[in-house]
Amino acid sequence: MAGLPDIIFLCGFSGSGKTETGRRLAEMIGYEFVDTDAVLEEVLGSSISHLLAALGEARFRSVESDILRTVVNVTHRVIALGGGTIAGDENLMYAKAQGVLIYLKVTPETAYERLDGAQARPLLRVPARAGEDRRQAVLDRIRRLLGERERYYLQSQLMIDTEGKSGDQVAEEIRKALTDRE
């Protein structure tokens, strides 16, 4: 579609719908879809969970930054970023300089539900303390991480609330917002 940015980045917390929405948006506008988590897993031959455990978060974020710089080498892409990819000034500014950054907003409760308890997300694995329900422990962790990251997410050029919306609905909302900017 004429007038659309060459690269569209989707950011937001795990469970915000970046992958599903990104796939649908790419189909709608005839772009290629790239998920940086999937690229990272393919390049390093291991799951995000294993990589975070093996590398530690600081080294993992460094590799994630390298992947970000690699996936922008082709235009006409919708790129779903890992939940923590832009949780730092360098990657945030880089993404905004390379394309349009869109924040997919989700509540902690919805993120929890969409992640089905977050067992596969290493940063959300938390043991319940005595007398504490596991759901509450994970929700507290989501709230803390979202609180740390949201100041970066909010610097996106566009924010879309994903609450109660399907990937198709969010993708259409993004498409419309981007074409209205032309």
C-alpha positions in Angstrom: 0.0 0.0 0.0 1.4 3.4 -1.0 2.4 5.8 1.7 2.9 3.2 4.5 6.2 3.3 6.4 8.8 0.8 5.1 9.1 -0.8 8.5 6.4 -1.2 11.1 7.5 -2.3 14.6 5.1 -3.7 17.1 6.1 -3.5 20.8 4.4 -4.3 24.0 4.3 -6.7 26.9 4.1 -10.5 26.4 0.5 -11.4 25.6 -0.3 -8.0 24.0 -0.8 -9.7 20.6 2.3 -8.6 18.7 2.7 -11.9 16.8 -0.9 -12.5 15.9 -1.5 -8.9 15.0 1.7 -8.6 13.1 0.9 -11.6 11.0 -2.6 -10.2 10.2 -1.3 -6.7 9.5 1.4 -8.0 7.2 -1.1 -10.0 5.2 -3.5 -7.0 4.9 -0.8 -4.7 3.6 1.3 -7.1 1.6 4.4 -6.9 3.9 6.6 -9.7 5.2 6.2 -10.6 8.8 9.1 -11.1 11.2 9.1 -12.0 14.8 12.4 -11.2 16.5 11.9 -13.9 19.1 11.5 -16.5 16.4 14.6 -15.2 14.6 16.6 -15.3 17.8 15.6 -18.9 18.5 16.4 -19.9 14.9 19.8 -18.2 14.8 20.9 -19.5 18.2 19.1 -22.9 17.9 17.4 -22.7 21.3 14.2 -21.5 23.0 13.9 -18.0 24.5 13.5 -19.7 27.9 16.7 -21.6 27.5 18.6 -18.7 26.1 17.7 -16.4 28.9 18.7 -19.0 31.4 22.0 -19.8 29.6 23.0 -16.3 28.7 21.6 -14.2 31.5 19.3 -11.3 30.9 22.1 -8.7 30.1 23.8 -10.9 27.4 20.4 -12.0 26.1 19.4 -8.3 25.6 22.7 -7.7 23.8 22.0 -10.5 21.3 18.4 -9.3 21.0 19.8 -5.8 20.0 22.0 -7.5 17.3 18.9 -9.3 15.9 17.0 -6.0 15.8 19.7 -4.4 13.7 19.7 -7.4 11.4 15.9 -7.6 10.7 15.7 -4.0 9.4 17.9 -4.8 6.4 14.8 -5.5 4.2 11.9 -3.0 3.8 8.2 -3.7 3.7 8.3 -5.6 7.0 6.0 -5.8 10.0 8.3 -6.7 12.9 7.1 -8.0 16.2 9.6 -7.2 18.9 10.2 -9.2 22.0 8.6 -7.7 25.1 11.8 -6.3 26.5 13.5 -5.3 23.2 12.9 -1.6 23.5 13.1 -1.4 27.3 16.3 0.7 26.9 17.0 4.0 25.1 19.3 2.6 22.5 16.9 0.1 20.9 14.0 2.4 21.4 15.6 5.3 19.5 16.9 2.8 16.8 13.5 1.4 16.1 11.9 4.8 15.9 14.6 6.0 13.5 14.1 2.9 11.3 10.3 2.9 11.0 7.1 3.4 12.9 6.9 2.0 16.4 3.5 0.9 17.6 2.7 0.0 21.2 0.1 -2.7 21.7 -1.3 -2.0 25.2 -2.6 -4.8 27.4 -3.6 -5.0 31.0 -1.7 -7.3 33.4 -4.8 -9.4 33.9 -5.3 -9.9 30.1 -1.6 -10.6 29.6 -1.9 -13.3 32.2 -4.9 -14.9 30.6 -3.4 -14.8 27.1 -0.2 -16.3 28.4 -2.2 -19.1 30.1 -0.4 -18.6 33.4 3.0 -17.6 31.8 4.7 -21.0 32.3 6.7 -20.6 29.1 7.9 -17.1 29.8 11.1 -17.3 31.9 10.9 -13.8 33.3 7.4 -14.6 34.6 8.3 -17.8 36.4 7.8 -17.1 40.0 7.2 -19.4 42.9 4.2 -18.6 45.1 5.3 -17.7 48.6 3.6 -19.5 51.5 0.0 -18.6 51.7 0.2 -16.7 48.3 -1.7 -17.9 45.2 0.5 -18.5 42.2 -1.8 -16.4 40.0 -1.3 -13.5 42.2 2.5 -13.9 42.3 2.6 -14.0 38.5 0.3 -11.0 38.2 2.5 -9.0 40.6 5.5 -9.9 38.5 3.7 -8.8 35.3 2.7 -5.5 36.9 6.3 -4.9 38.0 7.8 -5.7 34.6 5.1 -3.7 32.8 5.7 -0.8 35.1 9.5 -0.9 34.3 8.9 -1.1 30.5 5.9 1.1 29.9 7.8 4.3 29.9 9.6 3.0 26.8 6.5 1.6 25.2 4.7 5.0 25.7 7.3 6.7 23.5 6.0 4.8 20.4 4.5 6.9 17.6 1.1 5.1 18.0 -0.6 3.2 20.8 -3.4 0.7 20.2 -5.4 -0.7 23.2 -5.8 -4.5 22.5 -8.3 -5.1 25.3 -11.3 -7.2 24.0 -10.0 -7.1 20.4 -9.0 -9.9 18.1 -5.7 -9.8 16.1 -7.7 -8.9 13.0 -9.4 -6.0 14.7 -6.1 -4.6 16.1 -4.4 -5.1 12.7 -7.3 -3.2 10.9 -7.1 -0.4 13.5 -3.3 -0.1 12.8 -3.8 -0.2 9.1 -6.4 2.6 9.2 -4.3 4.7 11.6 -1.3 4.4 9.3 -3.2 5.2 6.1 -4.9 8.1 7.7 -1.5 9.6 8.5 -0.6 9.8 4.8 
